[in-house]
């Protein structure tokens, strides 16, 4: 009887099994390494996206343009875009009350090929820092003031026509604020109105007309000259002051010395609020218009129906003569006390808090946006996701 050896071999299956196990281990290692790499790259790109968003917000705040951004209507918004390092940014700017602006900044990483595209959002609440020019009345001055004919000085706060979407709550002021209210008189049908019509402040001194918070008269006039609006060279009399639009581009031509903006906000120069300076006395005898801040080293006289929205600061006397002159905003006239200030004809000085604020906030040199001191920053990505 013979014995049969019928045992099957196991070396081959064992070897194949070992190879499979090794392949699985190697594959798992590569997979885990790849996953770690992707997690690392994603984490790095996420941080980069946050930095890009922050860089965009910083760029907007550092180069805040009151001329452009000050004309965003309340609860309106606009978007500015740019590039930074390895990506692009987009900052949406929301105007909440003309002082507080909310920046929604998005940063996107564009480098990295197939792994590009990381996006993060940050929100920053900012507050405008601006020149502290806060006239207490339609006309703030010293010495004698006489309102004649049908001229009016009105402290009731007015929103200029077409400006309602840019203006906040109204706040009535005195018609005339002076150091001696007994020197304020009216004759004929001349009118002084306000809350009260005329008021006295014995603290009105030279510095009232030269110190404005962190800025003084010299700094203001220097800024005006840096903006190219030193109008002293136009002489002591100006017969034409009107908005100027470039025929080729259709844009406001700010280089023209007699272009002081357009009081109609829908026009090309409607968002232009220049800071202007004249180094002597000036007579404006024009049926034109202007807006912004007008600084006069000497005396100022308005004639011919000239209309101005904003702030006029005169170191000497301020007078009007004619039937159509209209200042909507506020006038501050230092007056050296040797001359009377007469307002005749049908001229009007009308207080407007909106006219005052827009003249300051819309000037590129006088306003800056800065984050609130506390709790101004939030990572919106974590909120939205």
Secondary structure, DSSP 4 states (H G I P E B T S, - for coil): -PPP--PPP-HHHHHHHHHHHHHHHHHHHHHHHHHHHHHHHHHHHHHHHHHHHHHHHHHHHHT--HHHHTTSPTT-EEEEEEEETTEEEEEEEEESSSSEEEEEEEEEE--SGGG---EEEEEEEEEEEE-----SEEEEE-S-EEE-TT-EEE-S--PPTT-GGG-------EEEEES-GGGEEE-TT-EEESSSSEEE-TT--GGGGTEETTEEHHHHHHHHHHTT-BGGGG-SEE------B-TTT-SB-TT-TT----SSTTSTTTT--EEEEESS-EEEE-S-EEEEEEEESS-EEEETT-EEEEEEEESS-EEEESS--EEEEEEEE---SSS-EEE-TT-EEEE-HHHHHHHHHT-TTTEEEEE-SSS-EEEHHHHH-
